[in-house]
Amino acid sequence: MPQFTHLHVHTQYSILDGAASIPSLIKRAKEFGMTAVAITDHGNMFGVKEFYDTANAAGIKPILGCEVYVVKNHLEKDKDEKAGDHLILLAKDLVGYHNLVKLVSYSWTEGFYYKPRIDKALLRQYHEGLICSSACLGGELPQAIMRGDLQEADRIVTEFKELFGDDYYLELQLHRSLSGAPDTDTCRHQVEVNKVIVDLAARHGVKLIATNDVHFTLEEDAAAHDHLICLNTGRDLDDPNRMRYTGQEFFKSPDEMAALFEDHPEALANTMEIADKVQCYKLEHKPLMPDFPLPDDFAIDPEELRKVYLRRFDGQVERLRKDLKDADEAKQEKINGQIAALEAKRAAAETAPSLDDFAAGDEQLAEWLTVSKQYLYLVSLTMAGARERYGEPDQKTMDRLNYELRTIEWMGFPGYFLIVSDFIRAARAMGVSVGPGRGSAAGSVVAYCLKITNIDPLKYDLLFERFLNPDRISLPDVDVDFDEDGRAEVLQYVIRKYGKKRVAQIVTFGTMAPKLAIRDVARVEKLPLADSDRLAKLVPDKLTPDKGETPFERAYKDSPELAKERESDNPLIRNTLRYAEKLEGSVRQTGVHACGVIIGKDDLEEFAPVATAKDADLNVVQYEGRLVESVGLIKMDFLGLKTLSIIKDALNNIKRVKGVDLDIDKIPLDDKKTYQLFSKGETTGIFQFESGGMKKYLRELKPNRFEDLIAMNALYRPGPMDKIPNFIARKHGKEPVTYEFPDMEEYLYDTYGITVYQEQVMLLSQKLAGFTGGEADTLRKAMGKKQRATLDKMKPKFINGAVARGHDAAICEQIWTDWEAFASYAFNKSHATCYAYVAYQTAYLKAHYPSEFMAALLSRNLSSMDKIAFFMDECKRMGIKVLGPDINESIESFTSDAEGNVRFGLAAVKGVGEAAMLSIVEEREKGGKFRNIYDFMERVNMTAVNKKNIENMALAGAFDSISGFHRSKFFAADQRDPNGPIFLEQLVRYGSRMQTERNTAQQSLFGGTDQVDIQQPLVPQCPDWNRLETLNNEKAMIGMYLSSHPLDTYKIVIQRFCNTQLTQFANLNDLKDKDFTVAGMVTEVQNLYTKTGKPFGRFKLEDYSGQHEFVLFDKDYENFRKYLFKDYFLLIKGSVRPRPYRDTEYEAKITSMQMLDDVLGGISELTLNLPIQEITPDATAELTERLTAAKGKINLRIKVIDPHEGVSLVFFSRKYKVALTQELVDYLENSQINYRIA
């Protein structure tokens, strides 16, 4: 097989143009026996690090490159040059790689205009270390040749040869089929261009290389790639004018390339020359810590600095001595030389008059000196924080602090802690809420003293080694939660401090999952939308492929119905699945990592390629988050946590309403009222404790201490959840608490003898077997990730160490086995503690300040009407009244008042923008409450508040408190002038004229101008809307029924007959094989036809909980279509059963429908159950009054119960017959009178 290297290769990171995954390319290269391969994606380096890692792992040399776009001036936005000429650049060495990174970065940050672009000025500046080739037909040289401008072609070759010398090559491409298929237009152009290129190469002494413009891996992938191009261009597959490739852009074998270029074997040989030229260089880099400037007023003791500085030498020598143990003779000699050199430098440092002068000019020595200075400042801040946290720290605390500080120093991370501490301190100073911690960082006492975290690790046995393991050098990982609004403020602070070019976010890639791939390909195939939707819905929502299995393979196993469609009679369906399988996993778009932030030591293009991102203020690093740290960049996670925003808003509500300035970080952790809330399972809206299953366990557990909450947070997950019943039983003494050895009680007491946390395994391995903290963390990691080799190495050490300390070997074997079984599920206690603390804070607020908390909770869920409705139900359960929007009371968001009510905000009204809201609130604060609707129109700024704003607020009831008339009046013309404008339009004109007149008077030179008498429009005489119309308009504006609900008339029927709410239909598996009765209002109806012309119907039914769509076919449709009308109120019965021919899927089968009015009319008897002790004169008088007011035709029975004697008497009323009016039902419920209907 001839020798050949592919040097023009596009992966799937040439987004929606390349269809070749990196693993598939490397696998193919390996199959062909290739020793090297290049990556040259269009205008980006998104895939370079992944390509580098994958190729190296396969023993193939990665050649890192890019096909750049070159224009005359990359800073000019000229539409004639928006595409640019193609040019291939390959990094020959590390210098070339860094220059390529700069060029690609600048093409995005400076030159982006439709595409990322560079110019030749940039190329001249950063050409060193790069190999250049003339590219495809889109290159500058081929374009000149195709125009017939050979003089320009000569000039281009001369120009590039002068710049790159022997590193400039001319590409030959020939996308000709070897099977004899006719040449395409592209191929004919290539033949013409190649002839000229061969001539130019000979005349200019430039070498030829043969390339294939690779865009997919296998020849049979051509059709799938064609679909991808259609997706990219938005054209149909059968569009004769669309962009097309030749089908030859696959990863060809050396033999295939040799056959294509048999006249130019040297062009193949020269690809190997380039492969040999490219050096094997490393992209990996040690962490490049950003420079943290120390404050000018921080005084450094020179001798203390020298001591710390000398320890840097000692630490490095210690590391090298450890390396000696496993080194061969040649390596030992090299290491010994390094040790000798370090010891000589140490001796010089010991006596150097100025350490700054000593370190100058030596990068490593200067870095060590910087770390040493940062360490001293870190110690200063830590000790000041320790005194604030602990008073005068005791010896145990000091020992832990000293151990952590020395570890941080030894690992070289003082700067990291200073950076994080600084932006958190700045966040708090700006009023941003900061979480108590997240993840393993909460195990650091140093972080606690610096106020990076707010949980005392010593109090809760949280471990530093879980965060930083001295036996395993890795970057610290501090993830910080900020309130949602504050995150952006903190990011801006970081940008101001370090510079915009040194701060970036991280790119993410949206890939085609099976559902999306099906929909995309179906669109190109012109598969009808109904079929596309059906296929996509056959893909299970959750796919968990086994190792080596594709998502589609798993989907076919989990959904046999989908698998059957592969053999469909419909070729469009077969093709859709076939090509969707091929394209699944392809990169479809880029995005921005939700929380990852990079802070660089220098401008980021010095270390990694950067790019701009749509709708993002910051640039993004082009490598994924999992790869950025390997090239030396420091990644931090800035997370916006909604719960912190809720807490912050609730505290503001408390201060505004009650005048209490509550410090949420100083609330007692033993508050009875808070634990009662947890024990009752009343945790709706409580961070991480609000699921149904968690509520059930909380009611059983009845937690009464903070440690119980930590444990529940850790246990309520797949795997450890099985331990919850034992945990509960042991807490309540129903199951004995046992320990394998008595000395295990110290660390298992809080969890009743059950191992729940990773930290418990770590602590017990130290206590039982004498492990160091670092060894304990290594054990934790090995168990969690099932690292068998490490476990086999550590097990004898554990057993022997435990036996040496007097423990029984057999029991130790069992402990080890239990740990291995549970360790993969054991949770990080540091993380659980932090989040249990946040949960406790929210529960405390809910327990003590319910309306203030619920107002905050509702305000932070304005984007979801389902959640608003859900939390409003919780308000109702809590006895909190939710009031509608009010022009005199509402602000933007939900608020609470002194009576404990929650008020809708104006932001909840559809179509009322921020400008209108702010204008209304500002005028109200300035001029007082609006007296009436005319006062509102006269005062509010009519340029900020328009007619539509006023209309929507009127429909929502925002003017009810000041209008004195029904909402319908706003939208009616006066009966005295039925053809005139509606009242709302008159009001708007009135307000505009009043304001114009007022402004004219103010601008007049003389104050004595006559005032124009502008008449207030009269409220029209017209009928009020009925109740349903009023409520429907209200719902249209605020997304729900608020003042009342259309179903309230039928509430008693619903309570008596219904066993299911419509929201339960969201998961039919939970209702399988059960009968249901639901009631609701029809909100939408569609009468449709199937493909075969059979009629069927869809309708949406809505109840108090939400809505569900039902479908009726065949006889069901015929039988029930008379009920399918909007605003009909129905009682529906049925059952949930398997779909025909789809046993794994369920459907709601309707068996009967009734009008709710008919059901209500069929009630013949009302029974009131009255305990004898509650029959007082006052109660009897009120009951008599209510029954008299509800006169009707339903028989009344009163059952008097004596619960102490266990007897009852039933009285039939001859005097009263009643109607089940809404007022009567409300009275019975509010008075908690038990009743029954028949």
Stockholm file with secondary structure:
# STOCKHOLM 1.0

chainA/1-1238         MPQFTHLHVHTQYSILDGAASIPSLIKRAKEFGMTAVAITDHGNMFGVKEFYDTANAAGIKPILGCEVYVVKNHLEKDKDEKAGDHLILLAKDLVGYHNLVKLVSYSWTEGFYYKPRIDKALLRQYHEGLICSSACLGGELPQAIMRGDLQEADRIVTEFKELFGDDYYLELQLHRSLSGAPDTDTCRHQVEVNKVIVDLAARHGVKLIATNDVHFTLEEDAAAHDHLICLNTGRDLDDPNRMRYTGQEFFKSPDEMAALFEDHPEALANTMEIADKVQCYKLEHKPLMPDFPLPDDFAIDPEELRKVYLRRFDGQVERLRKDLKDADEAKQEKINGQIAALEAKRAAAETAPSLDDFAAGDEQLAEWLTVSKQYLYLVSLTMAGARERYGEPDQKTMDRLNYELRTIEWMGFPGYFLIVSDFIRAARAMGVSVGPGRGSAAGSVVAYCLKITNIDPLKYDLLFERFLNPDRISLPDVDVDFDEDGRAEVLQYVIRKYGKKRVAQIVTFGTMAPKLAIRDVARVEKLPLADSDRLAKLVPDKLTPDKGETPFERAYKDSPELAKERESDNPLIRNTLRYAEKLEGSVRQTGVHACGVIIGKDDLEEFAPVATAKDADLNVVQYEGRLVESVGLIKMDFLGLKTLSIIKDALNNIKRVKGVDLDIDKIPLDDKKTYQLFSKGETTGIFQFESGGMKKYLRELKPNRFEDLIAMNALYRPGPMDKIPNFIARKHGKEPVTYEFPDMEEYLYDTYGITVYQEQVMLLSQKLAGFTGGEADTLRKAMGKKQRATLDKMKPKFINGAVARGHDAAICEQIWTDWEAFASYAFNKSHATCYAYVAYQTAYLKAHYPSEFMAALLSRNLSSMDKIAFFMDECKRMGIKVLGPDINESIESFTSDAEGNVRFGLAAVKGVGEAAMLSIVEEREKGGKFRNIYDFMERVNMTAVNKKNIENMALAGAFDSISGFHRSKFFAADQRDPNGPIFLEQLVRYGSRMQTERNTAQQSLFGGTDQVDIQQPLVPQCPDWNRLETLNNEKAMIGMYLSSHPLDTYKIVIQRFCNTQLTQFANLNDLKDKDFTVAGMVTEVQNLYTKTGKPFGRFKLEDYSGQHEFVLFDKDYENFRKYLFKDYFLLIKGSVRPRPYRDTEYEAKITSMQMLDDVLGGISELTLNLPIQEITPDATAELTERLTAAKGKINLRIKVIDPHEGVSLVFFSRKYKVALTQELVDYLENSQINYRIA
#=GR chainA/1-1238 SS CCCCCCCSBCCTTSTTTCCCCHHHHHHHHHHTTCSEEEEEEESCCTTHHHHHHHHHHTTCEEEEEEEEEEESCTTSCCGGGSSCEEEEEEECSHHHHHHHHHHHHHHHHTTCSSSCEEEHHHHHHTCTTEEEECCSTTBHHHHHHHTTCHHHHHHHHHHHHHHHGGGEEEEECCCCCTTCCCCCHHHHHHHHHHHHHHHHHHHHTCEEEECCCBCBSSGGGHHHHHHHHHHHHTCCTTCTTSCCCCSCCBCCCHHHHHHHTTTCHHHHHHHHHHHHHSCCCCCCCCCCCCCCCCCTTCCCCHHHHHHHHHHHHHHHHHHHHHHHTTCCHHHHHHHHHHHHHHHHHHHHHHHCSCHHHHHTTCHHHHHHHHHHHHHHHHHHHHHHHHHHHHSSCCHHHHHHHHHHHHHHHHHTCHHHHHHHHHHHHHHHHTTCCBCSCCGGGGGCHHHHHTTSCCSCTTTTTCCSTTTCCTTSCCCCCCEEEEETTHHHHHHHHHHHHHCGGGEEEEEEEEECCHHHHHHHHHHHHTCCHHHHHHHHHHSCSCCCCCTTCCHHHHHHHHCHHHHHHTTCSCHHHHHHHHHHHHHTTCEEEEEEEEEEEEECSSCGGGTSCEECCTTCSSCEESSCHHHHGGGTCEEEEEEEEHHHHHHHHHHHHHHHHHCCCCCGGGSCTTCHHHHHHHHTTCCTTSTTCCSHHHHHHHHHHCCCSHHHHHHHHHHSSTTGGGGHHHHHHHHTTSSCCCCSSGGGHHHHGGGTTCCCBHHHHHHHHHHHHCCCHHHHHHHHHHHHTTCHHHHHHHHHHHHHHHHHTTCCHHHHHHHHHHHHHHHTTCBCHHHHHHHHHHHHHHHHHHHHSHHHHHHHHHHTTTTCHHHHHHHHHHHHHHTCCEECCCTTTCCSSCEECTTSCEECCGGGSTTCCHHHHHHHHHHHHHHCSCCSHHHHHHHSCTTTSCHHHHHHHHHHTTTHHHHCSCGGGGGCCCTTSTTSCCHHHHHHHHHHHHHHHHHHHHHCSSTTCCCCCCCCCCCCCCCCCCHHHHHHHHHHHHSSCCSCCGGGGGHHHHHHHCCCCGGGGGSGGGGTTCEEEEEEEEEEEEEEECTTSCEEEEEEEECSSCEEEEEEEHHHHHHHGGGCCTTCEEEEEEEEEEETTEEEEEEEEEEEEEEHHHHHHTCCEEEEEEEGGGCCHHHHHHHHHHHHHTEEEEEEEEEEEETTTTEEEEEEEEEEEECCCHHHHHHHHHTTCEEEEC
#=GC SS_cons          CCCCCCCSBCCTTSTTTCCCCHHHHHHHHHHTTCSEEEEEEESCCTTHHHHHHHHHHTTCEEEEEEEEEEESCTTSCCGGGSSCEEEEEEECSHHHHHHHHHHHHHHHHTTCSSSCEEEHHHHHHTCTTEEEECCSTTBHHHHHHHTTCHHHHHHHHHHHHHHHGGGEEEEECCCCCTTCCCCCHHHHHHHHHHHHHHHHHHHHTCEEEECCCBCBSSGGGHHHHHHHHHHHHTCCTTCTTSCCCCSCCBCCCHHHHHHHTTTCHHHHHHHHHHHHHSCCCCCCCCCCCCCCCCCTTCCCCHHHHHHHHHHHHHHHHHHHHHHHTTCCHHHHHHHHHHHHHHHHHHHHHHHCSCHHHHHTTCHHHHHHHHHHHHHHHHHHHHHHHHHHHHSSCCHHHHHHHHHHHHHHHHHTCHHHHHHHHHHHHHHHHTTCCBCSCCGGGGGCHHHHHTTSCCSCTTTTTCCSTTTCCTTSCCCCCCEEEEETTHHHHHHHHHHHHHCGGGEEEEEEEEECCHHHHHHHHHHHHTCCHHHHHHHHHHSCSCCCCCTTCCHHHHHHHHCHHHHHHTTCSCHHHHHHHHHHHHHTTCEEEEEEEEEEEEECSSCGGGTSCEECCTTCSSCEESSCHHHHGGGTCEEEEEEEEHHHHHHHHHHHHHHHHHCCCCCGGGSCTTCHHHHHHHHTTCCTTSTTCCSHHHHHHHHHHCCCSHHHHHHHHHHSSTTGGGGHHHHHHHHTTSSCCCCSSGGGHHHHGGGTTCCCBHHHHHHHHHHHHCCCHHHHHHHHHHHHTTCHHHHHHHHHHHHHHHHHTTCCHHHHHHHHHHHHHHHTTCBCHHHHHHHHHHHHHHHHHHHHSHHHHHHHHHHTTTTCHHHHHHHHHHHHHHTCCEECCCTTTCCSSCEECTTSCEECCGGGSTTCCHHHHHHHHHHHHHHCSCCSHHHHHHHSCTTTSCHHHHHHHHHHTTTHHHHCSCGGGGGCCCTTSTTSCCHHHHHHHHHHHHHHHHHHHHHCSSTTCCCCCCCCCCCCCCCCCCHHHHHHHHHHHHSSCCSCCGGGGGHHHHHHHCCCCGGGGGSGGGGTTCEEEEEEEEEEEEEEECTTSCEEEEEEEECSSCEEEEEEEHHHHHHHGGGCCTTCEEEEEEEEEEETTEEEEEEEEEEEEEEHHHHHHTCCEEEEEEEGGGCCHHHHHHHHHHHHHTEEEEEEEEEEEETTTTEEEEEEEEEEEECCCHHHHHHHHHTTCEEEEC
//
